[in-house]
């Protein structure tokens, strides 16, 4: 099990995921922050980055905010 602290920037030009030296991540997603679209895009982006299925990625806290705690079930 791995946990990531992710800051999300919705409505970006392109999807990207970057890690900073302090261990935090920035996820830029094209999806808007409505109806959970940005959350689903973040989960998909993280699953692709870590080569796991989307069902192995879950948002533990911050579902309605920009800073999220993501759990990977590896």
Wavefront OBJ file of the C-alpha trace (Angstrom):
o trace
v 0.000 0.000 0.000
v 1.366 3.407 -0.998
v 0.003 6.876 -0.196
v 0.494 10.014 -2.262
v -0.247 13.646 -1.464
v -1.541 15.169 -4.704
v -2.452 18.753 -5.573
v -4.933 18.806 -8.455
v -5.229 21.532 -11.081
v -8.398 20.991 -13.147
v -9.131 22.591 -16.542
v -5.493 22.277 -17.638
v -4.381 22.256 -21.268
v -3.106 18.698 -21.014
v -2.980 15.859 -18.509
v 0.291 15.553 -16.596
v 1.595 14.204 -13.323
v 4.824 15.504 -11.731
v 6.565 14.834 -8.444
v 8.423 17.469 -6.443
v 11.536 16.883 -4.332
v 9.506 17.008 -1.110
v 7.460 13.990 -2.270
v 4.244 15.800 -3.181
v 2.664 15.418 -6.610
v 0.951 17.878 -8.974
v -1.752 16.444 -11.218
v -2.933 18.676 -14.040
v -6.080 17.334 -15.720
v -8.173 18.603 -18.623
v -11.411 17.617 -16.892
v -13.489 20.237 -15.068
v -14.105 19.938 -11.316
v -17.782 19.043 -11.784
v -19.615 15.795 -11.107
v -16.378 14.027 -10.097
v -14.867 14.320 -13.590
v -11.557 15.713 -12.317
v -11.347 13.010 -9.632
v -11.861 10.277 -12.228
v -9.205 11.873 -14.447
v -6.736 11.984 -11.532
v -7.362 8.317 -10.731
v -6.834 7.383 -14.376
v -3.626 9.450 -14.575
v -2.165 7.913 -11.402
v -3.118 4.386 -12.473
v -1.327 4.905 -15.789
v 1.769 6.401 -14.084
v 2.158 3.498 -11.623
v 0.964 0.819 -14.084
v -1.917 -0.403 -11.942
v -5.635 -0.733 -12.595
v -7.978 2.154 -11.767
v -9.639 -0.014 -9.106
v -6.313 -0.116 -7.216
v -6.323 3.703 -6.860
v -8.626 5.413 -4.361
v -9.065 8.887 -2.898
v -8.818 8.625 0.888
v -9.361 12.309 1.683
v -9.894 15.588 -0.127
v -12.456 14.351 -2.625
v -14.036 17.808 -2.947
v -10.813 19.805 -2.547
v -7.695 20.389 -4.604
v -5.342 18.605 -2.212
v -6.006 14.881 -2.076
v -4.575 11.884 -0.265
v -4.447 9.030 -2.770
v -3.967 5.393 -1.796
v -2.487 2.811 -4.166
v -3.248 -0.820 -3.345
v -0.140 -2.477 -4.720
l 1 2 3 4 5 6 7 8 9 10 11 12 13 14 15 16 17 18 19 20 21 22 23 24 25 26 27 28 29 30 31 32 33 34 35 36 37 38 39 40 41 42 43 44 45 46 47 48 49 50 51 52 53 54 55 56 57 58 59 60 61 62 63 64 65 66 67 68 69 70 71 72 73 74
